Amino acid sequence: MKERYIGLMSGTSMDGIDAVLVMIDGDELRVEAALCHPWPTARELHALSTPGENEIDRMGVADNLVAREFATATHTLLAKAGLTPEDIRAIGSHGQTIRHRPQLGFTLQIGNAALLAALTGIDVVADFRTMDMALGGQGAPLVPAFHQALFAKPGALRVVLNLGGIANISVLPGNPGGVYGFDTGPANTLLDGWYRRHQPDGGNYDAGGKWAASGQLIPDLLGKLLAHPYFAAAAPKSTGREMFTLDWLDGELAGTAYAPVDVQRTLQALTCHSIARQLPAQPEAVGTSQPKAELFVCGGGAHNTPLLAELAGLLPCWHIASTFDLGIAPDWAEGAAFAWLAQRFIHRKPGNLPAVTGASRPAVLGALYLAG
């Protein structure tokens, strides 16, 4: 049965709201329309992600603000596609993560799903992470199940790398039982935060990685940053901006006088080296007769050419491309994933992979908010 779903996603970097309209027909998924809706108050949301005063009132206001911006993105997407709310089976809303602390057993995404349903006239599936955490899981990453369903190739090693605020990988070894994935560490969260601090009039992020590319690598600093215990921790694991903060970076920089642009260049290297170190064994270990393993990149970092070039230099035996080669543009892969998760909920199918999150069993993820 053919059904349309909308996925709404705003990640750790908060560079915009991805709204993705998909048609799902059995095991096939096709993106029909997509857009990125800008955040009007991204800096306020960034501030809310750090512990501070009057958090409950601030969170309550932001909860409704996120829902209203998600609703605006939805209406804009419907207009772009020439559709009405009645054409959509459900919205899958990830919301905006403002705190992710799996070590304490909780995660928090805002975006008042009831208000979103009322404003759009479309049923909303939200709160995807808490059931997995209730079953002992990390609540993240959730996209590997989607990557397995759409991108796995029997007998081939594929890895899908999402370069958002945090980088995460889905390892698809070609046999369904072997899929695993986890957050590898920071991607854009430190790069964006450091850029905003030192280039306050240059926007919210280092477009195309140009500023980082003009700097020089600081090997001693890179080694110090890579010593963070998260990188050596065993999976299942997940992380967020709460762990890799500018305060943490400032502590590592104490007593130094590095040029800010050189620190930016080194943060790029931190992203690349932490990913490369945590990928499966490189293909040359199994013999030259084997084809190259494939790494498909999605997320905002897929547009950072210098970062991808550095990553390719660290992974000479991998074929690196974007998810565009698999049928979904890199900007829309995560939004499509939450549309897919909404469809899984509606049809009462599990949305998590216990081997990825550490949950005790597969589970239907989400909660339903009816529009009428």
Contacts in CASP RR format, 6 or more apart in sequence:
PFRMAT RR
TARGET T0000
AUTHOR 0000-0000-0000
METHOD contacts of the structure
MODEL  1
MKERYIGLMSGTSMDGIDAVLVMIDGDELRVEAALCHPWPTARELHALST
PGENEIDRMGVADNLVAREFATATHTLLAKAGLTPEDIRAIGSHGQTIRH
RPQLGFTLQIGNAALLAALTGIDVVADFRTMDMALGGQGAPLVPAFHQAL
FAKPGALRVVLNLGGIANISVLPGNPGGVYGFDTGPANTLLDGWYRRHQP
DGGNYDAGGKWAASGQLIPDLLGKLLAHPYFAAAAPKSTGREMFTLDWLD
GELAGTAYAPVDVQRTLQALTCHSIARQLPAQPEAVGTSQPKAELFVCGG
GAHNTPLLAELAGLLPCWHIASTFDLGIAPDWAEGAAFAWLAQRFIHRKP
GNLPAVTGASRPAVLGALYLAG
1 25 0 8 1.000
1 26 0 8 1.000
2 23 0 8 1.000
2 24 0 8 1.000
2 25 0 8 1.000
3 23 0 8 1.000
3 24 0 8 1.000
3 25 0 8 1.000
3 89 0 8 1.000
3 343 0 8 1.000
3 346 0 8 1.000
4 21 0 8 1.000
4 22 0 8 1.000
4 23 0 8 1.000
4 24 0 8 1.000
4 32 0 8 1.000
4 83 0 8 1.000
4 87 0 8 1.000
4 88 0 8 1.000
4 89 0 8 1.000
5 21 0 8 1.000
5 22 0 8 1.000
5 24 0 8 1.000
5 88 0 8 1.000
5 89 0 8 1.000
5 90 0 8 1.000
5 91 0 8 1.000
5 92 0 8 1.000
5 339 0 8 1.000
5 340 0 8 1.000
5 342 0 8 1.000
5 343 0 8 1.000
6 19 0 8 1.000
6 20 0 8 1.000
6 21 0 8 1.000
6 22 0 8 1.000
6 74 0 8 1.000
6 77 0 8 1.000
6 88 0 8 1.000
6 90 0 8 1.000
6 91 0 8 1.000
6 92 0 8 1.000
6 122 0 8 1.000
6 339 0 8 1.000
7 18 0 8 1.000
7 19 0 8 1.000
7 20 0 8 1.000
7 21 0 8 1.000
7 22 0 8 1.000
7 91 0 8 1.000
7 92 0 8 1.000
7 93 0 8 1.000
7 94 0 8 1.000
7 335 0 8 1.000
7 336 0 8 1.000
7 338 0 8 1.000
7 339 0 8 1.000
7 342 0 8 1.000
8 17 0 8 1.000
8 18 0 8 1.000
8 19 0 8 1.000
8 20 0 8 1.000
8 70 0 8 1.000
8 73 0 8 1.000
8 74 0 8 1.000
8 91 0 8 1.000
8 92 0 8 1.000
8 93 0 8 1.000
8 94 0 8 1.000
8 95 0 8 1.000
8 335 0 8 1.000
8 338 0 8 1.000
9 17 0 8 1.000
9 18 0 8 1.000
9 20 0 8 1.000
9 94 0 8 1.000
9 95 0 8 1.000
9 334 0 8 1.000
9 335 0 8 1.000
9 337 0 8 1.000
9 338 0 8 1.000
10 16 0 8 1.000
10 17 0 8 1.000
10 18 0 8 1.000
10 39 0 8 1.000
10 66 0 8 1.000
10 94 0 8 1.000
10 95 0 8 1.000
10 96 0 8 1.000
11 94 0 8 1.000
11 96 0 8 1.000
11 97 0 8 1.000
11 164 0 8 1.000
11 165 0 8 1.000
11 334 0 8 1.000
12 97 0 8 1.000
12 164 0 8 1.000
12 165 0 8 1.000
12 166 0 8 1.000
12 188 0 8 1.000
12 189 0 8 1.000
12 240 0 8 1.000
12 241 0 8 1.000
13 164 0 8 1.000
13 165 0 8 1.000
13 188 0 8 1.000
13 189 0 8 1.000
13 192 0 8 1.000
13 205 0 8 1.000
13 300 0 8 1.000
14 39 0 8 1.000
14 42 0 8 1.000
14 45 0 8 1.000
14 46 0 8 1.000
14 96 0 8 1.000
14 204 0 8 1.000
15 39 0 8 1.000
15 42 0 8 1.000
15 188 0 8 1.000
15 192 0 8 1.000
15 204 0 8 1.000
15 205 0 8 1.000
15 300 0 8 1.000
16 36 0 8 1.000
16 37 0 8 1.000
16 38 0 8 1.000
16 39 0 8 1.000
16 42 0 8 1.000
17 36 0 8 1.000
17 37 0 8 1.000
17 38 0 8 1.000
17 39 0 8 1.000
17 69 0 8 1.000
17 70 0 8 1.000
17 73 0 8 1.000
18 34 0 8 1.000
18 35 0 8 1.000
18 36 0 8 1.000
18 331 0 8 1.000
18 332 0 8 1.000
18 334 0 8 1.000
18 335 0 8 1.000
19 34 0 8 1.000
19 35 0 8 1.000
19 36 0 8 1.000
19 37 0 8 1.000
19 70 0 8 1.000
19 73 0 8 1.000
19 74 0 8 1.000
19 76 0 8 1.000
19 77 0 8 1.000
19 335 0 8 1.000
20 31 0 8 1.000
20 33 0 8 1.000
20 34 0 8 1.000
20 77 0 8 1.000
20 332 0 8 1.000
20 335 0 8 1.000
20 336 0 8 1.000
20 339 0 8 1.000
21 31 0 8 1.000
21 32 0 8 1.000
21 33 0 8 1.000
21 34 0 8 1.000
21 77 0 8 1.000
21 78 0 8 1.000
21 81 0 8 1.000
21 83 0 8 1.000
21 88 0 8 1.000
21 339 0 8 1.000
22 29 0 8 1.000
22 30 0 8 1.000
22 31 0 8 1.000
22 32 0 8 1.000
22 336 0 8 1.000
22 339 0 8 1.000
22 340 0 8 1.000
23 29 0 8 1.000
23 30 0 8 1.000
23 32 0 8 1.000
24 339 0 8 1.000
24 340 0 8 1.000
24 343 0 8 1.000
27 149 0 8 1.000
29 150 0 8 1.000
29 336 0 8 1.000
29 339 0 8 1.000
29 340 0 8 1.000
31 328 0 8 1.000
31 329 0 8 1.000
31 332 0 8 1.000
31 336 0 8 1.000
32 81 0 8 1.000
33 77 0 8 1.000
33 80 0 8 1.000
33 81 0 8 1.000
34 77 0 8 1.000
34 329 0 8 1.000
34 331 0 8 1.000
34 332 0 8 1.000
34 335 0 8 1.000
35 73 0 8 1.000
35 76 0 8 1.000
35 77 0 8 1.000
35 80 0 8 1.000
36 331 0 8 1.000
37 69 0 8 1.000
37 72 0 8 1.000
37 73 0 8 1.000
37 76 0 8 1.000
39 45 0 8 1.000
39 69 0 8 1.000
40 69 0 8 1.000
41 65 0 8 1.000
42 204 0 8 1.000
44 62 0 8 1.000
45 62 0 8 1.000
45 66 0 8 1.000
45 96 0 8 1.000
45 98 0 8 1.000
48 55 0 8 1.000
48 58 0 8 1.000
48 59 0 8 1.000
48 62 0 8 1.000
48 98 0 8 1.000
49 97 0 8 1.000
49 98 0 8 1.000
49 99 0 8 1.000
49 241 0 8 1.000
49 242 0 8 1.000
50 245 0 8 1.000
59 98 0 8 1.000
59 110 0 8 1.000
60 110 0 8 1.000
62 96 0 8 1.000
62 98 0 8 1.000
62 110 0 8 1.000
63 110 0 8 1.000
63 111 0 8 1.000
63 112 0 8 1.000
64 111 0 8 1.000
64 112 0 8 1.000
64 115 0 8 1.000
66 95 0 8 1.000
66 96 0 8 1.000
66 110 0 8 1.000
66 111 0 8 1.000
66 112 0 8 1.000
67 111 0 8 1.000
67 112 0 8 1.000
67 113 0 8 1.000
67 115 0 8 1.000
67 116 0 8 1.000
67 119 0 8 1.000
68 115 0 8 1.000
68 119 0 8 1.000
70 93 0 8 1.000
70 95 0 8 1.000
70 111 0 8 1.000
70 116 0 8 1.000
71 115 0 8 1.000
71 116 0 8 1.000
71 119 0 8 1.000
71 120 0 8 1.000
74 91 0 8 1.000
74 116 0 8 1.000
74 120 0 8 1.000
74 122 0 8 1.000
75 120 0 8 1.000
78 84 0 8 1.000
78 85 0 8 1.000
78 87 0 8 1.000
78 88 0 8 1.000
85 120 0 8 1.000
85 121 0 8 1.000
85 122 0 8 1.000
85 371 0 8 1.000
88 122 0 8 1.000
89 123 0 8 1.000
89 342 0 8 1.000
89 343 0 8 1.000
89 346 0 8 1.000
90 122 0 8 1.000
90 123 0 8 1.000
90 124 0 8 1.000
90 125 0 8 1.000
90 342 0 8 1.000
90 343 0 8 1.000
90 345 0 8 1.000
90 346 0 8 1.000
90 368 0 8 1.000
91 116 0 8 1.000
91 117 0 8 1.000
91 120 0 8 1.000
91 122 0 8 1.000
91 123 0 8 1.000
91 124 0 8 1.000
91 125 0 8 1.000
91 342 0 8 1.000
92 124 0 8 1.000
92 125 0 8 1.000
92 126 0 8 1.000
92 338 0 8 1.000
92 339 0 8 1.000
92 341 0 8 1.000
92 342 0 8 1.000
93 111 0 8 1.000
93 113 0 8 1.000
93 116 0 8 1.000
93 124 0 8 1.000
93 125 0 8 1.000
93 126 0 8 1.000
93 338 0 8 1.000
94 109 0 8 1.000
94 126 0 8 1.000
94 128 0 8 1.000
94 334 0 8 1.000
94 335 0 8 1.000
94 338 0 8 1.000
95 109 0 8 1.000
95 110 0 8 1.000
95 111 0 8 1.000
95 126 0 8 1.000
96 109 0 8 1.000
96 110 0 8 1.000
96 111 0 8 1.000
97 107 0 8 1.000
97 108 0 8 1.000
97 109 0 8 1.000
97 240 0 8 1.000
98 108 0 8 1.000
98 109 0 8 1.000
98 110 0 8 1.000
99 106 0 8 1.000
99 107 0 8 1.000
99 108 0 8 1.000
99 242 0 8 1.000
100 107 0 8 1.000
100 108 0 8 1.000
100 140 0 8 1.000
100 238 0 8 1.000
100 239 0 8 1.000
100 240 0 8 1.000
100 242 0 8 1.000
101 107 0 8 1.000
101 242 0 8 1.000
102 133 0 8 1.000
102 137 0 8 1.000
102 138 0 8 1.000
102 139 0 8 1.000
102 140 0 8 1.000
102 238 0 8 1.000
105 133 0 8 1.000
106 133 0 8 1.000
107 129 0 8 1.000
107 130 0 8 1.000
107 133 0 8 1.000
107 139 0 8 1.000
107 140 0 8 1.000
109 126 0 8 1.000
109 127 0 8 1.000
109 129 0 8 1.000
111 126 0 8 1.000
113 124 0 8 1.000
113 126 0 8 1.000
113 127 0 8 1.000
113 367 0 8 1.000
113 369 0 8 1.000
114 124 0 8 1.000
114 369 0 8 1.000
116 124 0 8 1.000
116 126 0 8 1.000
116 369 0 8 1.000
117 123 0 8 1.000
117 124 0 8 1.000
117 369 0 8 1.000
117 370 0 8 1.000
117 371 0 8 1.000
117 372 0 8 1.000
118 371 0 8 1.000
120 371 0 8 1.000
121 371 0 8 1.000
121 372 0 8 1.000
122 371 0 8 1.000
123 368 0 8 1.000
123 369 0 8 1.000
123 370 0 8 1.000
123 371 0 8 1.000
124 368 0 8 1.000
124 369 0 8 1.000
124 371 0 8 1.000
125 341 0 8 1.000
125 342 0 8 1.000
125 345 0 8 1.000
125 346 0 8 1.000
125 366 0 8 1.000
125 367 0 8 1.000
125 368 0 8 1.000
125 369 0 8 1.000
126 366 0 8 1.000
126 367 0 8 1.000
126 369 0 8 1.000
127 366 0 8 1.000
127 367 0 8 1.000
128 142 0 8 1.000
128 338 0 8 1.000
128 341 0 8 1.000
128 365 0 8 1.000
128 366 0 8 1.000
129 139 0 8 1.000
129 140 0 8 1.000
129 142 0 8 1.000
129 365 0 8 1.000
130 139 0 8 1.000
130 366 0 8 1.000
131 352 0 8 1.000
131 363 0 8 1.000
131 364 0 8 1.000
131 365 0 8 1.000
131 366 0 8 1.000
132 138 0 8 1.000
132 139 0 8 1.000
132 142 0 8 1.000
132 352 0 8 1.000
132 357 0 8 1.000
132 359 0 8 1.000
132 363 0 8 1.000
132 365 0 8 1.000
133 139 0 8 1.000
133 359 0 8 1.000
135 354 0 8 1.000
135 359 0 8 1.000
135 360 0 8 1.000
135 361 0 8 1.000
135 363 0 8 1.000
136 358 0 8 1.000
136 359 0 8 1.000
136 360 0 8 1.000
137 236 0 8 1.000
137 354 0 8 1.000
137 357 0 8 1.000
137 358 0 8 1.000
137 359 0 8 1.000
137 360 0 8 1.000
138 236 0 8 1.000
138 237 0 8 1.000
138 238 0 8 1.000
138 357 0 8 1.000
138 358 0 8 1.000
139 238 0 8 1.000
139 352 0 8 1.000
139 357 0 8 1.000
139 359 0 8 1.000
140 168 0 8 1.000
140 183 0 8 1.000
140 238 0 8 1.000
140 357 0 8 1.000
141 162 0 8 1.000
141 168 0 8 1.000
141 170 0 8 1.000
141 181 0 8 1.000
141 182 0 8 1.000
141 183 0 8 1.000
141 238 0 8 1.000
141 356 0 8 1.000
141 357 0 8 1.000
142 337 0 8 1.000
142 341 0 8 1.000
142 351 0 8 1.000
142 352 0 8 1.000
142 357 0 8 1.000
142 365 0 8 1.000
143 160 0 8 1.000
143 162 0 8 1.000
143 168 0 8 1.000
143 170 0 8 1.000
143 333 0 8 1.000
143 334 0 8 1.000
143 337 0 8 1.000
144 160 0 8 1.000
144 170 0 8 1.000
144 171 0 8 1.000
144 179 0 8 1.000
144 180 0 8 1.000
144 181 0 8 1.000
144 353 0 8 1.000
144 356 0 8 1.000
145 341 0 8 1.000
145 350 0 8 1.000
145 351 0 8 1.000
145 352 0 8 1.000
145 353 0 8 1.000
145 356 0 8 1.000
146 336 0 8 1.000
146 337 0 8 1.000
146 340 0 8 1.000
146 341 0 8 1.000
147 160 0 8 1.000
147 170 0 8 1.000
147 172 0 8 1.000
147 337 0 8 1.000
148 170 0 8 1.000
148 172 0 8 1.000
148 176 0 8 1.000
148 179 0 8 1.000
148 353 0 8 1.000
149 340 0 8 1.000
150 326 0 8 1.000
150 328 0 8 1.000
150 340 0 8 1.000
151 158 0 8 1.000
151 160 0 8 1.000
151 170 0 8 1.000
151 172 0 8 1.000
151 296 0 8 1.000
151 323 0 8 1.000
151 326 0 8 1.000
152 158 0 8 1.000
152 172 0 8 1.000
152 174 0 8 1.000
152 176 0 8 1.000
152 179 0 8 1.000
153 172 0 8 1.000
153 174 0 8 1.000
154 174 0 8 1.000
154 175 0 8 1.000
155 173 0 8 1.000
155 174 0 8 1.000
155 175 0 8 1.000
156 174 0 8 1.000
156 291 0 8 1.000
156 293 0 8 1.000
156 294 0 8 1.000
157 171 0 8 1.000
157 172 0 8 1.000
157 173 0 8 1.000
157 174 0 8 1.000
157 280 0 8 1.000
157 283 0 8 1.000
157 293 0 8 1.000
157 294 0 8 1.000
158 172 0 8 1.000
158 174 0 8 1.000
158 293 0 8 1.000
158 294 0 8 1.000
158 295 0 8 1.000
158 296 0 8 1.000
159 169 0 8 1.000
159 170 0 8 1.000
159 171 0 8 1.000
159 172 0 8 1.000
159 279 0 8 1.000
159 280 0 8 1.000
159 293 0 8 1.000
159 294 0 8 1.000
159 295 0 8 1.000
159 296 0 8 1.000
160 169 0 8 1.000
160 170 0 8 1.000
160 172 0 8 1.000
160 295 0 8 1.000
160 296 0 8 1.000
160 297 0 8 1.000
160 298 0 8 1.000
160 323 0 8 1.000
160 333 0 8 1.000
161 167 0 8 1.000
161 168 0 8 1.000
161 169 0 8 1.000
161 275 0 8 1.000
161 295 0 8 1.000
161 296 0 8 1.000
161 297 0 8 1.000
161 298 0 8 1.000
162 168 0 8 1.000
162 169 0 8 1.000
162 170 0 8 1.000
162 297 0 8 1.000
162 298 0 8 1.000
162 299 0 8 1.000
162 333 0 8 1.000
162 334 0 8 1.000
163 187 0 8 1.000
163 188 0 8 1.000
163 271 0 8 1.000
163 297 0 8 1.000
163 298 0 8 1.000
163 299 0 8 1.000
163 300 0 8 1.000
163 301 0 8 1.000
163 302 0 8 1.000
163 304 0 8 1.000
163 307 0 8 1.000
164 187 0 8 1.000
164 188 0 8 1.000
164 189 0 8 1.000
164 299 0 8 1.000
164 300 0 8 1.000
164 301 0 8 1.000
165 186 0 8 1.000
165 187 0 8 1.000
165 188 0 8 1.000
165 189 0 8 1.000
165 192 0 8 1.000
165 241 0 8 1.000
166 183 0 8 1.000
166 185 0 8 1.000
166 186 0 8 1.000
166 187 0 8 1.000
166 189 0 8 1.000
166 239 0 8 1.000
166 240 0 8 1.000
166 241 0 8 1.000
166 244 0 8 1.000
167 183 0 8 1.000
167 184 0 8 1.000
167 185 0 8 1.000
167 186 0 8 1.000
167 187 0 8 1.000
167 271 0 8 1.000
167 274 0 8 1.000
167 275 0 8 1.000
168 181 0 8 1.000
168 182 0 8 1.000
168 183 0 8 1.000
168 184 0 8 1.000
168 238 0 8 1.000
169 181 0 8 1.000
169 182 0 8 1.000
169 184 0 8 1.000
169 275 0 8 1.000
169 278 0 8 1.000
169 279 0 8 1.000
170 179 0 8 1.000
170 181 0 8 1.000
170 356 0 8 1.000
171 178 0 8 1.000
171 179 0 8 1.000
171 180 0 8 1.000
171 181 0 8 1.000
171 279 0 8 1.000
171 280 0 8 1.000
172 179 0 8 1.000
173 179 0 8 1.000
173 280 0 8 1.000
177 355 0 8 1.000
178 355 0 8 1.000
179 353 0 8 1.000
179 355 0 8 1.000
179 356 0 8 1.000
180 235 0 8 1.000
180 353 0 8 1.000
180 355 0 8 1.000
180 356 0 8 1.000
181 235 0 8 1.000
181 236 0 8 1.000
181 355 0 8 1.000
181 356 0 8 1.000
182 235 0 8 1.000
182 236 0 8 1.000
182 237 0 8 1.000
182 238 0 8 1.000
182 278 0 8 1.000
182 356 0 8 1.000
183 237 0 8 1.000
183 238 0 8 1.000
183 239 0 8 1.000
183 240 0 8 1.000
184 231 0 8 1.000
184 274 0 8 1.000
184 275 0 8 1.000
184 278 0 8 1.000
185 230 0 8 1.000
185 231 0 8 1.000
185 239 0 8 1.000
185 240 0 8 1.000
185 244 0 8 1.000
185 271 0 8 1.000
185 274 0 8 1.000
186 244 0 8 1.000
186 267 0 8 1.000
186 270 0 8 1.000
186 271 0 8 1.000
186 274 0 8 1.000
187 271 0 8 1.000
187 301 0 8 1.000
188 205 0 8 1.000
188 300 0 8 1.000
188 301 0 8 1.000
189 240 0 8 1.000
189 241 0 8 1.000
189 244 0 8 1.000
190 244 0 8 1.000
190 246 0 8 1.000
190 249 0 8 1.000
190 267 0 8 1.000
190 270 0 8 1.000
191 205 0 8 1.000
191 206 0 8 1.000
191 209 0 8 1.000
191 212 0 8 1.000
191 264 0 8 1.000
191 267 0 8 1.000
191 268 0 8 1.000
191 271 0 8 1.000
192 204 0 8 1.000
192 205 0 8 1.000
192 206 0 8 1.000
193 246 0 8 1.000
194 246 0 8 1.000
194 249 0 8 1.000
194 260 0 8 1.000
194 263 0 8 1.000
194 264 0 8 1.000
194 267 0 8 1.000
195 202 0 8 1.000
195 203 0 8 1.000
195 204 0 8 1.000
195 205 0 8 1.000
195 206 0 8 1.000
195 211 0 8 1.000
195 264 0 8 1.000
196 203 0 8 1.000
196 204 0 8 1.000
196 205 0 8 1.000
197 246 0 8 1.000
197 260 0 8 1.000
198 260 0 8 1.000
198 261 0 8 1.000
198 264 0 8 1.000
199 206 0 8 1.000
199 211 0 8 1.000
206 212 0 8 1.000
206 264 0 8 1.000
206 304 0 8 1.000
208 303 0 8 1.000
208 304 0 8 1.000
208 305 0 8 1.000
208 306 0 8 1.000
209 268 0 8 1.000
209 304 0 8 1.000
209 305 0 8 1.000
209 306 0 8 1.000
209 307 0 8 1.000
210 306 0 8 1.000
211 261 0 8 1.000
211 264 0 8 1.000
212 261 0 8 1.000
212 264 0 8 1.000
212 265 0 8 1.000
212 267 0 8 1.000
212 268 0 8 1.000
212 306 0 8 1.000
212 307 0 8 1.000
213 265 0 8 1.000
213 306 0 8 1.000
214 261 0 8 1.000
214 265 0 8 1.000
215 259 0 8 1.000
215 261 0 8 1.000
215 262 0 8 1.000
215 264 0 8 1.000
215 265 0 8 1.000
216 259 0 8 1.000
216 262 0 8 1.000
216 265 0 8 1.000
217 262 0 8 1.000
217 265 0 8 1.000
217 266 0 8 1.000
217 269 0 8 1.000
218 258 0 8 1.000
218 262 0 8 1.000
218 263 0 8 1.000
218 265 0 8 1.000
218 266 0 8 1.000
221 252 0 8 1.000
221 253 0 8 1.000
221 256 0 8 1.000
221 258 0 8 1.000
221 263 0 8 1.000
221 266 0 8 1.000
222 266 0 8 1.000
222 269 0 8 1.000
222 270 0 8 1.000
222 273 0 8 1.000
224 252 0 8 1.000
225 249 0 8 1.000
225 252 0 8 1.000
225 266 0 8 1.000
225 267 0 8 1.000
225 270 0 8 1.000
226 270 0 8 1.000
226 273 0 8 1.000
226 274 0 8 1.000
226 277 0 8 1.000
228 244 0 8 1.000
230 237 0 8 1.000
230 239 0 8 1.000
230 243 0 8 1.000
230 244 0 8 1.000
231 274 0 8 1.000
231 277 0 8 1.000
231 278 0 8 1.000
235 356 0 8 1.000
236 355 0 8 1.000
236 356 0 8 1.000
236 357 0 8 1.000
236 358 0 8 1.000
238 357 0 8 1.000
249 263 0 8 1.000
249 267 0 8 1.000
253 263 0 8 1.000
258 266 0 8 1.000
268 304 0 8 1.000
268 306 0 8 1.000
268 307 0 8 1.000
268 310 0 8 1.000
269 310 0 8 1.000
271 307 0 8 1.000
272 307 0 8 1.000
272 310 0 8 1.000
272 311 0 8 1.000
272 314 0 8 1.000
273 314 0 8 1.000
275 311 0 8 1.000
276 311 0 8 1.000
276 314 0 8 1.000
276 315 0 8 1.000
279 295 0 8 1.000
279 315 0 8 1.000
279 318 0 8 1.000
280 293 0 8 1.000
282 293 0 8 1.000
282 315 0 8 1.000
282 317 0 8 1.000
282 318 0 8 1.000
283 290 0 8 1.000
283 291 0 8 1.000
283 292 0 8 1.000
283 293 0 8 1.000
283 317 0 8 1.000
283 318 0 8 1.000
284 317 0 8 1.000
292 317 0 8 1.000
292 318 0 8 1.000
292 319 0 8 1.000
293 317 0 8 1.000
293 318 0 8 1.000
293 319 0 8 1.000
294 318 0 8 1.000
294 319 0 8 1.000
294 320 0 8 1.000
294 321 0 8 1.000
295 315 0 8 1.000
295 318 0 8 1.000
295 319 0 8 1.000
295 320 0 8 1.000
295 321 0 8 1.000
296 320 0 8 1.000
296 321 0 8 1.000
296 322 0 8 1.000
296 323 0 8 1.000
296 325 0 8 1.000
296 326 0 8 1.000
297 308 0 8 1.000
297 320 0 8 1.000
297 321 0 8 1.000
297 322 0 8 1.000
297 323 0 8 1.000
297 330 0 8 1.000
298 322 0 8 1.000
298 323 0 8 1.000
298 328 0 8 1.000
298 330 0 8 1.000
298 331 0 8 1.000
298 333 0 8 1.000
298 334 0 8 1.000
299 330 0 8 1.000
299 331 0 8 1.000
299 333 0 8 1.000
299 334 0 8 1.000
300 330 0 8 1.000
300 331 0 8 1.000
301 307 0 8 1.000
301 308 0 8 1.000
301 330 0 8 1.000
302 308 0 8 1.000
302 322 0 8 1.000
302 323 0 8 1.000
302 330 0 8 1.000
302 331 0 8 1.000
303 330 0 8 1.000
308 320 0 8 1.000
311 320 0 8 1.000
312 318 0 8 1.000
312 320 0 8 1.000
322 329 0 8 1.000
322 330 0 8 1.000
323 329 0 8 1.000
323 330 0 8 1.000
323 333 0 8 1.000
324 330 0 8 1.000
328 336 0 8 1.000
341 351 0 8 1.000
341 365 0 8 1.000
341 366 0 8 1.000
344 350 0 8 1.000
344 351 0 8 1.000
344 364 0 8 1.000
344 365 0 8 1.000
345 351 0 8 1.000
345 364 0 8 1.000
345 365 0 8 1.000
345 366 0 8 1.000
345 368 0 8 1.000
348 364 0 8 1.000
349 364 0 8 1.000
350 362 0 8 1.000
350 363 0 8 1.000
350 364 0 8 1.000
350 365 0 8 1.000
351 362 0 8 1.000
351 363 0 8 1.000
351 364 0 8 1.000
351 365 0 8 1.000
352 359 0 8 1.000
352 362 0 8 1.000
352 363 0 8 1.000
352 365 0 8 1.000
353 362 0 8 1.000
354 360 0 8 1.000
354 361 0 8 1.000
354 362 0 8 1.000
END
